[in-house]
């Protein structure tokens, strides 16, 4: 029944709101292509064609993350990837304007793979306007300036990078695999190449012990990386993660909701990018905020003060999800 319904909706895509039609198409594609689950994408890629060019995460050591623990990292054979692209183009070529390349840090792929994927993507989806992927600082630094410029010219327009913190001690504790300086350098390389950067910071991941240092360091890194987009999520201690083991040994204490809001207030107060779209509307957060930094700083801080004073209802703990 669900398959029949999705086909009917796709056949009527031109009569549907564009976003709804693309989300139905994404659901349909997930049933037909050779996806190895589970798969993840940023919320802003809800209307994108998902191309699984890699499986898992090449780093896969972050203490808070469970997303790719069940997968052994590998790059898919390029023939399989191109076959998925062609199949996607045949069925949904007129639907998608965005493509998200998965899995956890697809930028790690060698250049020959990217050189094959990007032109084929534009052939498969003639209206393609954006290609994006997750990346780590290591991935970015592993590419030369010339290679990044080539990727941008080929159509890679935005990467999603999660420094999570700007405090070197916290980065070490969560086994992020990169320092403040390395993330700053990665941000500069992306900007020089013309690739937009969407940076993710993780509230609470420093625990109570380094809450203040984590918030201030993250604001400093957001300023230094100067991304076009910034989002803040809130850490959730998931069963089976190393951070859960630390919590059980009292080596990690999760901040309270009010302490999380204080971290967010510190971040908003001190982060000073040139111009960044700022969001905390992820389901993991207690308080959704939307605005631009630094231009909307005062409005955002006013909302935070109301929340800290108990005048704005926070998202209940049971409704939070990372």
C-alpha positions in Angstrom: 0.0 0.0 0.0 2.8 2.5 0.9 4.7 1.6 -2.3 1.5 2.2 -4.4 0.7 5.4 -2.6 4.3 6.8 -3.1 4.1 6.0 -6.9 0.7 7.8 -7.2 2.1 10.8 -5.4 5.2 10.8 -7.6 3.1 10.7 -10.7 1.3 13.8 -9.4 4.5 15.6 -8.3 3.8 18.6 -10.4 0.5 19.2 -8.6 2.1 18.8 -5.2 4.2 21.4 -3.3 7.8 21.0 -4.6 9.2 20.1 -1.2 6.6 17.4 -0.5 7.1 15.8 -3.9 10.8 15.6 -3.3 10.5 14.1 0.1 8.2 11.4 -1.4 10.7 10.8 -4.1 13.5 10.5 -1.5 11.5 7.9 0.3 10.9 6.0 -3.0 14.6 6.1 -3.9 15.5 4.6 -0.5 13.4 1.6 -1.4 15.0 1.0 -4.8 18.7 1.8 -4.5 21.4 -0.2 -2.8 21.5 1.7 0.5 23.3 0.1 3.4 21.6 1.4 6.5 21.3 3.1 8.8 21.7 6.3 6.8 21.8 9.9 8.1 21.5 13.3 6.5 21.2 16.9 7.8 17.6 18.2 8.3 18.2 20.7 5.6 18.8 17.9 3.1 15.2 16.5 3.5 14.5 17.2 -0.2 17.8 15.9 -1.6 18.6 12.8 -3.6 20.8 10.6 -1.3 23.8 9.1 -3.0 25.6 6.5 -0.9 29.1 6.7 -2.2 30.8 5.6 1.0 29.6 3.3 3.8 30.2 4.3 7.4 32.7 6.9 8.7 36.4 6.8 8.1 37.1 8.1 11.6 34.2 6.6 13.6 35.8 7.2 17.0 33.9 10.1 18.5 32.8 9.1 22.0 29.2 10.5 21.7 28.4 9.1 18.3 26.5 5.9 17.6 25.6 6.6 14.0 28.1 4.4 12.1 29.3 2.0 14.8 27.6 -0.9 13.0 29.4 -0.3 9.7 32.8 -1.1 8.5 34.1 1.9 6.5 34.6 1.5 2.8 34.2 3.4 -0.4 31.7 1.8 -2.6 32.9 0.6 -6.1 32.4 3.5 -8.4 30.5 1.4 -10.9 27.8 0.7 -8.2 27.7 4.4 -7.3 27.3 5.5 -10.9 24.6 2.9 -11.5 22.6 4.3 -8.6 23.0 7.8 -10.0 21.7 6.7 -13.4 18.8 4.8 -11.9 18.0 7.8 -9.8 18.2 10.0 -12.8 15.9 7.8 -14.9 13.2 7.8 -12.3 13.6 11.1 -10.5 15.7 13.2 -12.8 13.1 16.0 -13.0 12.4 16.0 -9.3 15.6 16.7 -7.4 17.6 19.9 -7.4 19.9 18.9 -4.5 22.0 15.8 -3.9 23.6 14.8 -0.6 26.5 12.3 -0.8 26.6 9.9 2.1 27.9 8.4 4.5 29.6 10.0 7.5 32.5 11.8 5.9 32.2 11.3 2.1 34.7 14.1 1.4 37.3 11.5 2.3 36.8 9.9 -1.1 39.7 10.0 -3.5 39.5 12.5 -6.3 38.9 9.9 -9.1 35.6 9.0 -7.5 34.6 12.6 -7.2 35.6 13.3 -10.8 33.3 10.5 -11.9 30.4 11.3 -9.6 30.0 15.1 -10.1 29.5 15.2 -13.9 27.3 12.1 -13.8 25.1 13.8 -11.2 24.5 16.8 -13.4 23.7 14.5 -16.3 21.3 12.5 -14.1 19.6 15.5 -12.6 19.6 18.4 -15.2 18.2 20.8 -12.6 20.8 20.1 -10.0 21.7 23.2 -8.0 23.5 21.8 -5.0 25.8 18.9 -4.1 26.8 18.5 -0.4 28.3 16.0 2.0 29.5 15.5 5.6 33.2 16.2 6.2 35.8 16.3 9.0 38.7 18.7 9.4 40.9 15.7 8.5 39.1 15.3 5.2 39.4 18.9 4.2 43.1 19.1 5.2 43.7 15.9 3.3 42.7 17.7 0.0 45.0 20.3 -1.6 43.7 23.8 -2.3 43.6 22.9 -6.0 41.6 19.7 -5.4 39.0 21.6 -3.3 38.7 24.3 -6.0 38.2 21.5 -8.5 35.4 20.0 -6.4 33.7 23.4 -6.2 34.0 23.9 -9.9 32.5 20.4 -10.4 29.5 21.3 -8.3 30.3 20.5 -4.6 28.9 23.6 -3.0 28.5 22.9 0.7 30.0 20.6 3.4 28.6 19.9 6.8 31.4 19.8 9.4 30.9 19.0 13.1 33.8 20.4 15.2 31.3 20.0 18.2 33.6 22.1 20.4 36.3 24.7 20.2 38.0 23.7 23.5 41.0 21.5 22.8 40.6 19.6 26.0 37.0 18.7 25.1 38.0 17.8 21.5 40.6 15.5 23.0 38.1 14.0 25.5 35.5 13.2 22.8 38.2 11.9 20.4 37.2 14.3 17.6 40.4 13.8 15.7 41.1 17.4 15.2 42.3 20.5 17.2 41.0 24.1 17.3 43.8 25.0 14.9 43.1 22.2 12.5 39.4 23.1 12.3 40.3 26.7 11.8 42.6 25.8 8.9 40.0 23.6 7.4 37.5 26.4 7.5 39.9 28.7 5.8 40.6 26.2 3.0 36.9 25.7 2.3 36.3 29.4 2.2 39.3 29.9 -0.2 37.8 27.2 -2.5 34.4 28.8 -2.5 32.7 25.8 -0.7 30.2 26.8 1.9 30.6 25.5 5.4 27.8 24.5 7.7 29.3 24.0 11.2 27.7 22.0 14.0 28.5 22.5 17.7 27.3 20.1 20.4 26.0 21.7 23.6 26.8 19.8 26.7 29.5 17.6 25.3 32.1 19.0 27.6 30.0 17.9 30.6 29.6 20.0 33.7 33.4 20.1 34.3 34.2 22.0 31.1 30.9 23.6 30.3 32.2 27.2 30.4 35.4 26.4 28.5 33.4 24.4 25.9 31.0 27.3 25.3 33.6 30.0 25.0 36.0 27.9 22.9 33.1 26.9 20.6 32.2 30.6 20.1 35.9 31.4 19.3 36.1 28.6 16.8 32.8 29.6 15.1 34.4 33.1 14.7 37.7 31.7 13.5 36.1 29.3 11.0 33.7 32.0 9.8 31.1 29.5 8.3 28.0 30.5 6.3 25.8 28.3 8.6 26.0 27.4 12.2 23.8 25.0 14.1 23.9 23.9 17.7 22.7 20.5 18.8 22.5 19.1 22.4 24.4 15.9 23.3 22.4 12.9 24.3 24.1 10.0 26.1 23.2 7.0 23.9 23.5 3.4 25.1 26.5 1.7 23.8 28.6 4.8 23.3 31.9 5.5 25.1 30.5 8.6 26.6 27.9 6.4 28.3 30.7 4.4 29.9 32.3 7.6 31.1 29.0 8.7 32.6 28.6 5.4 34.5 32.1 5.9 35.9 31.2 9.5 36.9 33.8 10.8 34.5 31.1 12.6 32.5 28.3 14.5 34.1 25.5 15.8 31.8 24.7 19.5 32.3 21.1 20.3 33.3 18.8 22.0 30.8 19.5 25.4 32.5 23.2 24.8 32.2 22.7 23.9 28.5 20.9 27.2 28.0 23.7 29.0 29.8 26.2 27.4 27.3 24.0 28.5 24.4 23.8 32.1 25.9 27.6 32.2 26.2 28.0 30.9 22.6 25.6 33.5 21.1 27.2 36.3 23.2 30.7 35.6 21.9 30.4 34.0 18.4 31.2 36.7 15.8 31.2 35.3 12.3 31.0 37.7 9.4 27.5 36.6 8.6 26.1 33.2 9.5 22.6 31.7 9.5 22.2 30.3 13.0 19.8 27.6 14.1 19.0 25.5 17.2 15.8 24.0 15.8 17.2 20.4 15.9 15.0 17.9 17.9 17.9 17.4 20.4 17.6 21.0 21.7 15.5 22.3 24.6 15.0 25.7 22.9 14.6 26.3 19.1 16.2 29.5 17.9 16.4 31.0 14.4 18.3 34.0 13.3 21.6 35.3 11.9 24.8 36.0 13.7 25.9 38.6 14.6 23.0 40.7 13.4 20.3 39.0 15.5 22.4 38.5 18.6 20.4 40.8 20.9 17.1 39.3 19.8 18.4 35.7 20.4 19.8 36.7 23.8 16.5 38.2 24.8 14.8 34.9 24.0 17.4 33.0 26.0 17.0 35.3 29.0 13.2 34.6 29.0 13.9 30.9 28.8 16.4 31.0 31.6 13.8 32.9 33.7 11.3 30.2 33.1 9.0 32.3 30.9 9.4 30.1 27.8 8.5 26.4 28.0 11.4 24.1 27.0 11.1 20.9 25.0 10.4 18.0 27.4 13.2 15.6 27.9 11.2 12.7 26.5 10.7 14.6 23.2 14.4 15.2 22.6 16.2 13.0 20.1 19.7 13.2 18.7 
